[in-house]
Amino acid sequence: MNSCNRFRLHLVQFITGAVFLLMATNQALALRCTALSGDDRYSVLNTVQAMHQAKIQNQGPLITVFEIGGGDPAMNGSFLYLRIEHNDQVFVWETGLNVRSMQQLSTGPGNTIVIRAKEDFLDGNNMIQSRGVAYKISFYLKNDILEDAISIEKSTVPPRSVK
């Protein structure tokens, strides 16, 4: 194998390793709150479109939902990130929810949060329409310690009408 082909082989192996490393790092950052350094700590603030907060009971967790821009602004475009702070523990989750906008954040029974939002969809004529949706997010406390897990499901709470 000549030196040019050896170089290409090593370059492909290096790039493949770097891609796998970035993928693993990205997955870890989606689950834990990690402080950003330098100018990066300010650049993320440029994409926050709105912030919503709720508190569960007097001594309960502080809930914050961030609407983060970056999606298609013509259809939905706000990605929802959930931050829960309780007893000196803080976790941040990328929920995977992509909505037009949040309408309301409220607490439900037990350790649940209800998010009411406005969501765009394509109708039968491929026209963009909006509708109200609601999602229930459950989080978990074990011996008053926040666990690093949530579950998300469409809520049975009827969404408000969308104008």
DSSP file with accessible surface (Angstrom, degrees, kcal/mol):
  #  RESIDUE AA STRUCTURE BP1 BP2  ACC     N-H-->O    O-->H-N    N-H-->O    O-->H-N    TCO  KAPPA ALPHA  PHI   PSI    X-CA   Y-CA   Z-CA
    1    1 A M              0   0  146      0, 0.0     2,-0.0     0, 0.0     5,-0.0   0.000 360.0 360.0 360.0 129.1    0.0    0.0    0.0
    2    2 A N     >  -     0   0   91      1,-0.1     4,-2.1     4,-0.0     5,-0.2  -0.251 360.0-103.9 -76.8 169.0    1.5    3.3   -1.0
    3    3 A S  H  > S+     0   0   86      1,-0.2     4,-2.3     2,-0.2     5,-0.2   0.842 118.6  56.2 -64.9 -31.9    1.9    6.2    1.4
    4    4 A C  H  > S+     0   0   59      2,-0.2     4,-2.1     1,-0.2    -1,-0.2   0.932 109.7  44.9 -66.5 -43.9   -1.1    8.1   -0.1
    5    5 A N  H  > S+     0   0   72      2,-0.2     4,-2.3     1,-0.2    -2,-0.2   0.870 111.8  52.9 -67.7 -36.9   -3.5    5.2    0.5
    6    6 A R  H  X S+     0   0  119     -4,-2.1     4,-2.5     2,-0.2     5,-0.2   0.923 108.9  50.5 -62.9 -42.1   -2.2    4.6    4.0
    7    7 A F  H  X S+     0   0  137     -4,-2.3     4,-2.5     1,-0.2    -2,-0.2   0.932 110.6  48.7 -60.5 -45.6   -2.8    8.3    4.8
    8    8 A R  H  X S+     0   0  149     -4,-2.1     4,-2.6     2,-0.2    -1,-0.2   0.906 110.6  51.2 -61.2 -42.5   -6.4    8.0    3.4
    9    9 A L  H  X S+     0   0   78     -4,-2.3     4,-2.3     2,-0.2    -2,-0.2   0.938 112.6  45.1 -61.6 -46.7   -7.0    4.9    5.5
   10   10 A H  H  X S+     0   0  110     -4,-2.5     4,-2.6     2,-0.2    -2,-0.2   0.888 112.0  53.1 -65.1 -37.3   -5.8    6.6    8.7
   11   11 A L  H  X S+     0   0   75     -4,-2.5     4,-2.7    -5,-0.2     5,-0.2   0.928 109.1  48.4 -64.0 -43.7   -7.8    9.7    7.9
   12   12 A V  H  X S+     0   0   88     -4,-2.6     4,-2.5     2,-0.2     5,-0.2   0.923 112.7  48.5 -62.8 -42.8  -11.0    7.7    7.5
   13   13 A Q  H  X S+     0   0  111     -4,-2.3     4,-2.3     2,-0.2    -2,-0.2   0.917 112.3  49.1 -63.9 -40.8  -10.3    5.8   10.8
   14   14 A F  H  X S+     0   0  149     -4,-2.6     4,-2.4     2,-0.2    -2,-0.2   0.941 112.7  46.4 -63.4 -46.8   -9.7    9.2   12.5
   15   15 A I  H  X S+     0   0   87     -4,-2.7     4,-2.4     2,-0.2    -2,-0.2   0.919 111.8  51.4 -64.2 -41.9  -12.8   10.8   11.2
   16   16 A T  H  X S+     0   0   64     -4,-2.5     4,-2.2    -5,-0.2    -1,-0.2   0.935 111.2  47.9 -61.0 -45.0  -15.0    7.7   12.0
   17   17 A G  H  X S+     0   0   41     -4,-2.3     4,-2.3     1,-0.2    -1,-0.2   0.910 110.9  51.2 -62.4 -41.4  -13.6    7.7   15.6
   18   18 A A  H  X S+     0   0   38     -4,-2.4     4,-2.5     2,-0.2    -1,-0.2   0.903 108.7  51.4 -64.1 -39.6  -14.3   11.5   15.9
   19   19 A V  H  X S+     0   0   71     -4,-2.4     4,-2.4     2,-0.2    -2,-0.2   0.939 111.0  47.3 -63.7 -45.3  -17.9   11.0   14.7
   20   20 A F  H  X S+     0   0  131     -4,-2.2     4,-2.3     1,-0.2    -2,-0.2   0.907 111.8  51.1 -64.0 -38.6  -18.5    8.3   17.3
   21   21 A L  H  X S+     0   0  117     -4,-2.3     4,-2.4     1,-0.2    -2,-0.2   0.937 110.9  47.9 -64.2 -43.3  -17.0   10.4   20.0
   22   22 A L  H  X S+     0   0  120     -4,-2.5     4,-2.6     1,-0.2    -2,-0.2   0.898 110.6  51.9 -65.0 -39.1  -19.2   13.4   19.1
   23   23 A M  H  X S+     0   0   97     -4,-2.4     4,-2.0     2,-0.2    -1,-0.2   0.933 111.2  46.9 -63.8 -43.2  -22.3   11.2   19.1
   24   24 A A  H  X S+     0   0   56     -4,-2.3     4,-1.7     1,-0.2    -2,-0.2   0.918 113.4  48.5 -65.7 -41.6  -21.6    9.8   22.5
   25   25 A T  H  X S+     0   0   68     -4,-2.4     4,-2.2     1,-0.2    -2,-0.2   0.922 109.3  53.2 -64.4 -41.9  -20.8   13.3   23.9
   26   26 A N  H  X S+     0   0  107     -4,-2.6     4,-1.2     1,-0.2    -1,-0.2   0.901 107.4  51.2 -62.3 -40.8  -24.0   14.7   22.4
   27   27 A Q  H  X S+     0   0  134     -4,-2.0     4,-0.6     1,-0.2     3,-0.3   0.915 110.0  49.6 -64.9 -39.1  -26.2   12.0   24.0
   28   28 A A  H >X S+     0   0   59     -4,-1.7     4,-1.4     1,-0.2     3,-1.1   0.912 108.2  52.9 -67.5 -39.6  -24.7   12.7   27.4
   29   29 A L  H 3< S+     0   0   87     -4,-2.2    -1,-0.2     1,-0.2    -2,-0.2   0.773  99.3  63.9 -68.5 -24.2  -25.3   16.4   27.2
   30   30 A A  H 3< S+     0   0   26     -4,-1.2    64,-0.9    -3,-0.3    -1,-0.2   0.757 109.9  38.5 -71.2 -20.0  -28.9   15.9   26.4
   31   31 A L  H << S+     0   0   83     -3,-1.1    61,-0.6    -4,-0.6     2,-0.3   0.734 113.2  50.5-103.1 -26.1  -29.5   14.3   29.8
   32   32 A R  B  < S-A   91   0A 133     -4,-1.4     2,-0.6    59,-0.2    59,-0.1  -0.873  80.7-114.7-119.9 148.6  -27.4   16.4   32.2
   33   33 A C        -     0   0   71     57,-0.6     2,-0.4    -2,-0.3    57,-0.1  -0.685  39.0-176.7 -79.4 119.4  -27.0   20.1   32.8
   34   34 A T        -     0   0   79     -2,-0.6     2,-0.2    -5,-0.2    -2,-0.0  -0.983  25.2-122.2-123.3 129.3  -23.5   21.1   31.8
   35   35 A A        -     0   0   97     -2,-0.4     2,-0.3     1,-0.1     6,-0.0  -0.459  25.5-136.0 -70.0 137.2  -22.1   24.5   32.1
   36   36 A L        -     0   0   79     -2,-0.2     2,-0.2     5,-0.1    -1,-0.1  -0.651  17.0-137.2 -91.0 153.9  -20.8   26.1   28.9
   37   37 A S    >>  -     0   0   87     -2,-0.3     3,-1.3     4,-0.0     4,-0.5  -0.691  53.9 -13.4-110.7 161.9  -17.5   27.9   28.8
   38   38 A G  T >4 S-     0   0   40      1,-0.3     3,-1.1    -2,-0.2     4,-0.3  -0.098 125.7 -16.1  55.5-142.4  -16.4   31.2   27.2
   39   39 A D  T >> S+     0   0  136      1,-0.2     4,-1.7     2,-0.2     3,-1.4   0.701 124.7  77.6 -70.0 -17.8  -18.7   32.8   24.6
   40   40 A D  H <> S+     0   0   93     -3,-1.3     4,-1.4     1,-0.3    -1,-0.2   0.830  83.1  64.9 -61.3 -30.8  -20.7   29.5   24.2
   41   41 A R  H << S+     0   0  129     -3,-1.1    -1,-0.3    -4,-0.5     4,-0.2   0.760 109.7  38.4 -66.9 -20.4  -22.5   30.2   27.5
   42   42 A Y  H X> S+     0   0  133     -3,-1.4     4,-0.7    -4,-0.3     3,-0.6   0.758 104.6  66.3 -96.6 -29.0  -24.0   33.3   25.8
   43   43 A S  H >< S+     0   0   58     -4,-1.7     3,-0.8     1,-0.2     4,-0.4   0.854  96.0  57.1 -64.7 -33.2  -24.7   31.9   22.3
   44   44 A V  G >< S+     0   0   68     -4,-1.4     3,-1.3     1,-0.2     4,-0.4   0.851  98.2  62.4 -67.1 -28.9  -27.3   29.4   23.6
   45   45 A L  G X4 S+     0   0  107     -3,-0.6     3,-0.9     1,-0.3    -1,-0.2   0.792  90.7  67.7 -66.7 -25.1  -29.2   32.3   25.1
   46   46 A N  G << S+     0   0  141     -3,-0.8    -1,-0.3    -4,-0.7    -2,-0.2   0.732 100.4  48.9 -65.7 -22.1  -29.7   33.6   21.5
   47   47 A T  G <  S+     0   0   57     -3,-1.3    22,-3.6    -4,-0.4     2,-0.6   0.506  82.2 106.8 -98.0  -5.2  -31.9   30.7   20.7
   48   48 A V  E <   +B   68   0A  46     -3,-0.9    20,-0.2    -4,-0.4     3,-0.1  -0.650  39.6 175.5 -76.4 119.3  -34.2   30.8   23.7
   49   49 A Q  E     -     0   0A 111     18,-3.5     2,-0.3    -2,-0.6    -1,-0.2   0.766  64.2  -8.1 -92.7 -32.8  -37.6   32.1   22.5
   50   50 A A  E     -B   67   0A  31     17,-1.1    17,-2.8     2,-0.0     2,-0.4  -0.984  55.2-148.2-161.1 158.0  -39.5   31.8   25.8
   51   51 A M  E     -B   66   0A 104     -2,-0.3     2,-0.4    15,-0.2    15,-0.2  -0.999  11.8-170.2-135.0 135.1  -39.2   30.5   29.3
   52   52 A H  E     -B   65   0A  46     13,-2.5    13,-2.8    -2,-0.4     2,-0.3  -0.986   6.8-166.9-127.2 138.0  -42.0   29.1   31.5
   53   53 A Q  E     +B   64   0A 106     -2,-0.4     2,-0.3    11,-0.2    11,-0.2  -0.934  11.9 168.9-129.4 150.9  -41.8   28.2   35.2
   54   54 A A  E     -B   63   0A  20      9,-2.2     9,-3.3    -2,-0.3     2,-0.4  -0.968  19.8-144.0-149.4 156.4  -43.9   26.3   37.7
   55   55 A K  E     -B   62   0A 107     -2,-0.3     2,-0.7     7,-0.2     7,-0.2  -0.987  13.0-136.7-126.3 135.5  -43.2   25.1   41.3
   56   56 A I     >  -     0   0    9      5,-2.1     4,-0.9    -2,-0.4    57,-0.0  -0.839  68.9 -43.5 -93.4 112.8  -44.6   21.8   42.7
   57   57 A Q  T  4 S-     0   0  160     -2,-0.7     3,-0.2     2,-0.2     0, 0.0   0.186  89.0 -63.6  53.0-176.0  -45.9   22.6   46.2
   58   58 A N  T  4 S+     0   0  144      1,-0.2    -1,-0.1    -3,-0.1    -2,-0.1   0.917 136.5  25.2 -69.5 -45.3  -43.8   24.7   48.7
   59   59 A Q  T  4 S+     0   0  168     -4,-0.1    -1,-0.2    27,-0.0    -2,-0.2   0.272 103.1 111.2-102.8  10.7  -40.8   22.5   49.0
   60   60 A G  S  < S-     0   0    7     -4,-0.9    27,-0.1    -3,-0.2    -3,-0.1  -0.115  76.3 -65.2 -82.3 179.9  -41.1   20.8   45.6
   61   61 A P        -     0   0    2      0, 0.0    -5,-2.1     0, 0.0     2,-0.5  -0.252  42.1-124.1 -64.6 149.5  -39.1   20.9   42.5
   62   62 A L  E     -BC  55  85A  45     23,-2.7    23,-2.2    -7,-0.2     2,-0.5  -0.857  28.5-155.5 -92.5 124.6  -38.7   24.1   40.4
   63   63 A I  E     +BC  54  84A   0     -9,-3.3    -9,-2.2    -2,-0.5     2,-0.4  -0.888  14.5 179.1-107.3 130.8  -39.8   23.3   36.8
   64   64 A T  E     -BC  53  83A   2     19,-2.7    19,-3.2    -2,-0.5     2,-0.5  -0.999   8.4-166.8-131.6 130.9  -38.6   25.4   33.9
   65   65 A V  E     -BC  52  82A   1    -13,-2.8   -13,-2.5    -2,-0.4     2,-0.5  -0.980   9.1-159.3-116.1 127.7  -39.4   24.8   30.2
   66   66 A F  E     -BC  51  81A  48     15,-2.7    15,-2.2    -2,-0.5     2,-0.7  -0.904  11.4-145.7-106.4 133.1  -37.4   26.5   27.6
   67   67 A E  E     -BC  50  80A  12    -17,-2.8   -18,-3.5    -2,-0.5   -17,-1.1  -0.892  24.1-165.4 -92.9 115.1  -38.7   27.1   24.0
   68   68 A I  E     -BC  48  79A  26     11,-3.2    11,-3.0    -2,-0.7     3,-0.3  -0.895   7.8-141.1-107.8 127.7  -35.5   26.8   21.9
   69   69 A G        +     0   0   12    -22,-3.6     9,-0.1    -2,-0.5     3,-0.1  -0.197  60.4  98.7 -76.8 172.7  -35.5   28.1   18.3
   70   70 A G        +     0   0   77      1,-0.4    -1,-0.2     7,-0.3     8,-0.1   0.203  59.7  98.1 132.1 -14.6  -33.8   26.4   15.5
   71   71 A G  S    S-     0   0   22      6,-1.3    -1,-0.4    -3,-0.3     5,-0.1  -0.128  93.8 -59.7 -86.0-169.4  -36.5   24.4   13.8
   72   72 A D    >   -     0   0   96      3,-0.3     3,-1.2     1,-0.2    -1,-0.1  -0.626  44.5-156.7 -74.7 112.4  -38.5   25.4   10.7
   73   73 A P  T 3  S+     0   0  102      0, 0.0     3,-0.2     0, 0.0    -1,-0.2   0.709  89.6  63.6 -68.2 -15.6  -40.2   28.6   11.7
   74   74 A A  T 3  S+     0   0   58      1,-0.3     2,-0.4     3,-0.0     3,-0.1   0.758 115.9  26.7 -77.0 -22.9  -42.9   28.0    9.0
   75   75 A M  S <  S-     0   0   50     -3,-1.2    -3,-0.3    45,-0.1    -1,-0.3  -0.891 131.1 -49.1-145.5 108.8  -44.1   24.9   10.8
   76   76 A N        +     0   0   21     -2,-0.4    24,-0.1    -3,-0.2    23,-0.1  -0.482  62.3 170.0  62.3-124.8  -43.6   24.5   14.6
   77   77 A G        +     0   0    4     -2,-0.3    -6,-1.3     1,-0.2     2,-0.6   0.367  38.4 106.8 105.3  -6.8  -39.9   25.4   15.2
   78   78 A S  E     - D   0  99A   4     21,-2.3    21,-2.6    -9,-0.1     2,-0.4  -0.920  52.3-159.7-107.8 113.4  -39.8   25.6   19.0
   79   79 A F  E     -CD  68  98A  64    -11,-3.0   -11,-3.2    -2,-0.6     2,-0.5  -0.758  16.2-133.8 -88.7 135.6  -38.0   22.7   20.6
   80   80 A L  E     -C   67   0A   1     17,-2.2    15,-1.8    -2,-0.4    17,-0.5  -0.812  20.3-173.0 -99.7 126.7  -38.9   22.2   24.3
   81   81 A Y  E     -CD  66  94A  67    -15,-2.2   -15,-2.7    -2,-0.5     2,-0.5  -0.953  12.5-148.2-114.2 137.3  -36.2   21.6   26.9
   82   82 A L  E     -CD  65  93A   1     11,-2.5    11,-2.9    -2,-0.4     2,-0.4  -0.907  11.3-171.9-111.6 130.6  -37.2   20.7   30.5
   83   83 A R  E     -CD  64  92A  60    -19,-3.2   -19,-2.7    -2,-0.5     2,-0.4  -0.986   2.2-173.3-120.8 127.9  -35.1   21.7   33.5
   84   84 A I  E     -CD  63  91A   0      7,-2.4     7,-2.1    -2,-0.4     2,-0.4  -0.992   0.9-171.5-123.5 129.2  -36.0   20.4   37.0
   85   85 A E  E     +CD  62  90A  73    -23,-2.2   -23,-2.7    -2,-0.4     2,-0.3  -0.981  16.2 155.0-121.5 126.9  -34.2   21.6   40.1
   86   86 A H  E >   - D   0  89A   8      3,-2.6     3,-1.4    -2,-0.4    60,-0.3  -0.928  65.0 -14.2-155.4 127.4  -34.7   19.9   43.5
   87   87 A N  T 3  S-     0   0   89     -2,-0.3     3,-0.1     1,-0.3    59,-0.1   0.917 128.3 -46.4  47.6  55.0  -32.6   19.7   46.6
   88   88 A D  T 3  S+     0   0  168      1,-0.2     2,-0.4     0, 0.0    -1,-0.3   0.651 116.0 114.9  65.1  15.2  -29.4   21.0   44.9
   89   89 A Q  E <   - D   0  86A  54     -3,-1.4    -3,-2.6     2,-0.0     2,-0.4  -0.950  42.2-174.8-112.9 140.6  -29.8   18.6   41.9
   90   90 A V  E     + D   0  85A  45     -2,-0.4   -57,-0.6    -5,-0.2     2,-0.4  -0.997   4.3 177.1-137.1 128.4  -30.5   19.9   38.4
   91   91 A F  E     -AD  32  84A  10     -7,-2.1    -7,-2.4    -2,-0.4     2,-0.4  -0.978  10.3-161.2-127.3 146.4  -31.2   17.9   35.3
   92   92 A V  E     - D   0  83A  29    -61,-0.6     2,-0.4    -2,-0.4    -9,-0.2  -0.995   9.4-169.5-126.7 132.3  -32.0   19.2   31.8
   93   93 A W  E     - D   0  82A  10    -11,-2.9   -11,-2.5    -2,-0.4     2,-0.8  -0.963  25.2-136.2-122.2 140.6  -33.7   17.0   29.2
   94   94 A E  E     - D   0  81A  93    -64,-0.9   -13,-0.2    -2,-0.4   -64,-0.0  -0.850  24.7-161.9 -85.6 112.1  -34.3   17.5   25.5
   95   95 A T  E     -     0   0A  18    -15,-1.8    -1,-0.1    -2,-0.8   -14,-0.1   0.704  23.6-129.0 -75.5 -22.0  -37.9   16.4   25.4
   96   96 A G  E     +     0   0A  62    -16,-0.5     2,-0.4     1,-0.3    -1,-0.1   0.442  63.6 136.1  84.4  -0.9  -38.2   15.8   21.6
   97   97 A L  E     -     0   0A  18    -17,-0.5   -17,-2.2     2,-0.0     2,-0.5  -0.685  34.1-171.9 -84.5 132.7  -41.3   18.0   21.5
   98   98 A N  E     + D   0  79A  53     -2,-0.4     2,-0.3   -19,-0.2   -19,-0.2  -0.972  18.5 160.6-126.8 111.2  -41.4   20.4   18.6
   99   99 A V  E     - D   0  78A   0    -21,-2.6   -21,-2.3    -2,-0.5    20,-0.2  -0.787  51.3-118.6-128.0 168.6  -44.3   22.9   18.8
  100  100 A R  S    S-     0   0   80     18,-2.4     2,-0.3     1,-0.3    19,-0.2   0.942  92.0 -34.1 -69.1 -51.6  -45.4   26.2   17.4
  101  101 A S  E     -E  118   0B  32     17,-1.5    17,-3.1   -23,-0.1    -1,-0.3  -0.968  60.8-103.9-165.5 155.1  -45.5   27.7   20.9
  102  102 A M  E     -E  117   0B  12     -2,-0.3    15,-0.3    15,-0.2     3,-0.1  -0.666  25.6-176.6 -82.4 141.4  -46.3   26.8   24.5
  103  103 A Q  E     -     0   0B  99     13,-3.1     2,-0.3     1,-0.4    14,-0.2   0.750  64.5  -2.0-104.2 -37.4  -49.6   28.1   25.8
  104  104 A Q  E     -E  116   0B  55     12,-2.1    12,-2.9     2,-0.0     2,-0.4  -0.981  47.3-157.0-160.1 144.1  -49.4   26.9   29.5
  105  105 A L  E     +E  115   0B  24     -2,-0.3     2,-0.3    10,-0.2    10,-0.2  -0.994  29.6 160.1-120.9 125.3  -47.3   25.1   32.0
  106  106 A S  E     -E  114   0B  33      8,-2.4     8,-3.3    -2,-0.4     2,-0.3  -0.955  36.9-114.8-141.4 162.8  -49.0   23.6   35.0
  107  107 A T  E     -E  113   0B  61     -2,-0.3     6,-0.3     6,-0.2     3,-0.1  -0.769  29.6-163.0 -98.2 144.6  -48.4   20.9   37.6
  108  108 A G        -     0   0   22      4,-2.4     4,-0.4    -2,-0.3     2,-0.0  -0.378  40.6 -52.6-109.3-167.9  -50.6   17.9   37.8
  109  109 A P  S    S-     0   0  117      0, 0.0    -1,-0.2     0, 0.0     3,-0.1  -0.366 107.4  -8.7 -68.7 147.2  -51.2   15.3   40.5
  110  110 A G  S    S-     0   0   61      1,-0.2     2,-1.0    -3,-0.1    -2,-0.1  -0.337 131.8 -21.7  66.2-144.5  -48.2   13.6   41.9
  111  111 A N  S    S+     0   0   58     28,-0.2    28,-2.3    -4,-0.1     2,-0.3  -0.483 103.7 123.1 -98.1  62.6  -44.9   14.3   40.1
  112  112 A T  E     - F   0 138B  14     -2,-1.0    -4,-2.4    -4,-0.4     2,-0.4  -0.921  43.2-160.3-127.3 153.6  -46.4   15.4   36.8
  113  113 A I  E     -EF 107 137B   0     24,-2.5    24,-2.9    -2,-0.3     2,-0.5  -0.972  10.0-150.7-126.4 141.5  -46.3   18.4   34.6
  114  114 A V  E     -EF 106 136B  10     -8,-3.3    -8,-2.4    -2,-0.4     2,-0.5  -0.970   8.2-166.1-117.7 126.9  -48.8   19.3   31.9
  115  115 A I  E     -EF 105 135B   1     20,-2.7    20,-2.5    -2,-0.5     2,-0.5  -0.962   1.3-165.0-111.3 122.1  -47.7   21.3   28.9
  116  116 A R  E     +EF 104 134B  42    -12,-2.9   -13,-3.1    -2,-0.5   -12,-2.1  -0.928  23.3 165.3-103.1 133.9  -50.4   22.9   26.7
  117  117 A A  E     -EF 102 133B   2     16,-2.5    16,-2.4    -2,-0.5     2,-0.5  -0.899  40.6-114.4-143.3 167.4  -49.1   24.0   23.3
  118  118 A K  E     -EF 101 132B  51    -17,-3.1   -18,-2.4    -2,-0.3   -17,-1.5  -0.926  37.1-170.5-105.1 129.6  -50.0   25.1   19.9
  119  119 A E  E     - F   0 131B  22     12,-2.8    12,-2.1    -2,-0.5     2,-0.3  -0.977  14.1-139.7-128.7 136.2  -48.9   22.6   17.2
  120  120 A D  E     + F   0 130B   5     -2,-0.4     2,-0.3    10,-0.2    10,-0.2  -0.664  25.9 168.9 -91.6 150.3  -48.8   22.9   13.4
  121  121 A F  E     - F   0 129B  52      8,-2.5     8,-3.1    -2,-0.3     2,-0.5  -0.972  36.7-105.5-152.0 162.0  -49.8   20.0   11.1
  122  122 A L  E     - F   0 128B  90     -2,-0.3     6,-0.2     6,-0.2     2,-0.0  -0.816  34.6-149.2 -92.3 128.1  -50.5   19.4    7.4
  123  123 A D    >   -     0   0   41      4,-2.7     3,-2.0    -2,-0.5    -1,-0.0  -0.136  41.0 -79.5 -82.9-173.4  -54.2   18.9    6.6
  124  124 A G  T 3  S+     0   0   80      1,-0.3    -1,-0.1     2,-0.1    -2,-0.0   0.716 132.8  51.6 -62.3 -21.4  -55.5   16.7    3.7
  125  125 A N  T 3  S-     0   0  134      2,-0.1    -1,-0.3     0, 0.0     3,-0.1   0.155 119.7-108.2 -99.6  16.6  -54.8   19.5    1.3
  126  126 A N  S <  S+     0   0  127     -3,-2.0     2,-0.4     1,-0.2    -2,-0.1   0.820  74.9 140.2  58.3  33.7  -51.2   19.9    2.4
  127  127 A M        -     0   0  109      0, 0.0    -4,-2.7     0, 0.0     2,-0.4  -0.857  58.7-111.8-103.4 142.7  -52.0   23.2    4.1
  128  128 A I  E     +F  122   0B  76     -2,-0.4     2,-0.3    -6,-0.2    -6,-0.2  -0.612  42.2 174.8 -77.3 125.6  -50.6   24.1    7.5
  129  129 A Q  E     -F  121   0B  85     -8,-3.1    -8,-2.5    -2,-0.4     2,-0.3  -0.862  20.3-134.3-123.4 162.0  -53.2   24.1   10.2
  130  130 A S  E     +F  120   0B  51     -2,-0.3     2,-0.3   -10,-0.2   -10,-0.2  -0.895  22.6 172.7-119.2 150.7  -52.8   24.6   14.0
  131  131 A R  E     -F  119   0B 105    -12,-2.1   -12,-2.8    -2,-0.3     2,-0.3  -0.976  34.1-104.6-148.7 158.9  -54.3   22.7   16.9
  132  132 A G  E     +F  118   0B  19     -2,-0.3     2,-0.3   -14,-0.2   -14,-0.2  -0.662  38.6 179.8 -85.3 139.7  -54.0   22.6   20.6
  133  133 A V  E     -F  117   0B   6    -16,-2.4   -16,-2.5    -2,-0.3     2,-0.4  -0.935  13.7-154.2-133.8 159.3  -52.2   19.7   22.2
  134  134 A A  E     -F  116   0B   4     -2,-0.3    21,-2.6   -18,-0.2     2,-0.4  -0.998   6.3-166.3-136.2 139.9  -51.3   18.7   25.7
  135  135 A Y  E     -FG 115 154B  21    -20,-2.5   -20,-2.7    -2,-0.4     2,-0.5  -0.979  10.5-147.6-125.6 140.5  -48.5   16.6   27.0
  136  136 A K  E     -FG 114 153B  69     17,-3.1    17,-2.1    -2,-0.4     2,-0.5  -0.936  13.4-167.5-107.8 126.0  -48.0   15.0   30.4
  137  137 A I  E     -FG 113 152B   0    -24,-2.9   -24,-2.5    -2,-0.5     2,-0.4  -0.963   2.9-161.8-114.3 126.6  -44.5   14.7   31.7
  138  138 A S  E     -FG 112 151B  18     13,-2.6    13,-2.0    -2,-0.5     2,-0.3  -0.894   7.0-173.6-107.0 136.5  -43.8   12.5   34.7
  139  139 A F  E     - G   0 150B   3    -28,-2.3     2,-0.4    -2,-0.4    11,-0.2  -0.821  17.8-125.3-122.8 169.1  -40.6   12.8   36.8
  140  140 A Y  E     -     0   0B  90      9,-0.8     7,-2.8     7,-0.4     2,-0.4  -0.946  17.2-172.5-129.2 133.8  -39.4   10.7   39.6
  141  141 A L  E     - G   0 146B  47     -2,-0.4     2,-0.5     5,-0.2     5,-0.2  -0.981   4.6-170.7-118.1 132.6  -38.3   11.3   43.2
  142  142 A K  E >  S- G   0 145B 132      3,-2.6     3,-1.2    -2,-0.4    -2,-0.0  -0.981  80.9 -16.1-125.3 116.5  -36.8    8.5   45.3
  143  143 A N  T 3  S-     0   0  149     -2,-0.5    -1,-0.1     1,-0.3     3,-0.1   0.901 128.6 -56.5  54.5  42.6  -36.4    9.4   49.0
  144  144 A D  T 3  S+     0   0   90      1,-0.2     2,-0.5    -3,-0.0    -1,-0.3   0.694 113.0 123.8  62.8  22.5  -36.8   13.1   48.0
  145  145 A I  E <   -G  142   0B  93     -3,-1.2    -3,-2.6     0, 0.0     2,-0.2  -0.960  65.3-121.2-113.2 127.6  -33.9   12.8   45.5
  146  146 A L  E     -G  141   0B   3     -2,-0.5     2,-0.2   -60,-0.3    -5,-0.2  -0.467  26.0-143.2 -68.7 129.1  -34.6   13.7   41.9
  147  147 A E  E     -     0   0B  73     -7,-2.8     2,-1.6    -2,-0.2    -7,-0.4  -0.647  19.3-116.0 -92.9 155.2  -33.9   10.8   39.5
  148  148 A D  E    S+     0   0B  51     -2,-0.2     2,-0.3    -9,-0.1    -1,-0.1  -0.395  84.0  88.3 -87.2  57.9  -32.4   11.3   36.0
  149  149 A A  E     +     0   0B  41     -2,-1.6    -9,-0.8    -9,-0.2     2,-0.3  -0.985  44.1 174.0-155.3 143.9  -35.5   10.0   34.2
  150  150 A I  E     -G  139   0B  39     -2,-0.3     2,-0.4   -11,-0.2   -11,-0.2  -0.948  16.5-147.2-139.7 161.9  -38.7   11.4   32.8
  151  151 A S  E     -G  138   0B  41    -13,-2.0   -13,-2.6    -2,-0.3     2,-0.4  -0.992  11.1-159.9-131.4 144.0  -41.6   10.0   30.7
  152  152 A I  E     +G  137   0B  59     -2,-0.4     2,-0.3   -15,-0.2   -15,-0.2  -0.978  17.7 158.9-126.0 134.4  -43.6   11.9   28.2
  153  153 A E  E     -G  136   0B  96    -17,-2.1   -17,-3.1    -2,-0.4     2,-0.1  -0.980  48.9 -88.6-147.4 157.0  -47.0   11.1   26.8
  154  154 A K  E     -G  135   0B 120     -2,-0.3   -19,-0.3   -19,-0.2     2,-0.2  -0.472  55.0-120.5 -63.0 138.1  -49.9   12.8   25.1
  155  155 A S        -     0   0   21    -21,-2.6   -21,-0.2   -40,-0.2    -1,-0.1  -0.526   9.4-144.3 -86.5 150.3  -52.2   14.0   27.9
  156  156 A T  S    S+     0   0  140     -2,-0.2    -1,-0.1     2,-0.1    -2,-0.0   0.522  74.8 108.0 -84.5  -7.4  -55.8   13.1   28.4
  157  157 A V  S    S-     0   0   43      1,-0.1    -2,-0.1   -23,-0.0   -23,-0.0  -0.562  84.7-113.4 -67.5 123.9  -56.3   16.7   29.7
  158  158 A P        -     0   0  101      0, 0.0   -25,-0.1     0, 0.0    -2,-0.1  -0.438  30.6-123.8 -64.2 129.6  -58.2   18.4   26.9
  159  159 A P        -     0   0   58      0, 0.0   -27,-0.1     0, 0.0   -25,-0.1  -0.378  28.7-103.5 -68.7 153.3  -56.1   21.0   25.2
  160  160 A R        -     0   0  145    -27,-0.2   -28,-0.1     1,-0.1   -43,-0.1  -0.368  45.2 -90.2 -70.0 157.3  -57.5   24.5   25.0
  161  161 A S        -     0   0  110    -30,-0.1     2,-0.4     1,-0.1    -1,-0.1  -0.391  41.4-132.1 -68.8 146.5  -58.9   25.7   21.7
  162  162 A V              0   0   45    -32,-0.1   -30,-0.1   -30,-0.1   -32,-0.1  -0.862 360.0 360.0-105.7 133.0  -56.4   27.4   19.4
  163  163 A K              0   0  221     -2,-0.4   -32,-0.0   -32,-0.1     0, 0.0  -0.703 360.0 360.0 -98.7 360.0  -57.1   30.7   17.8
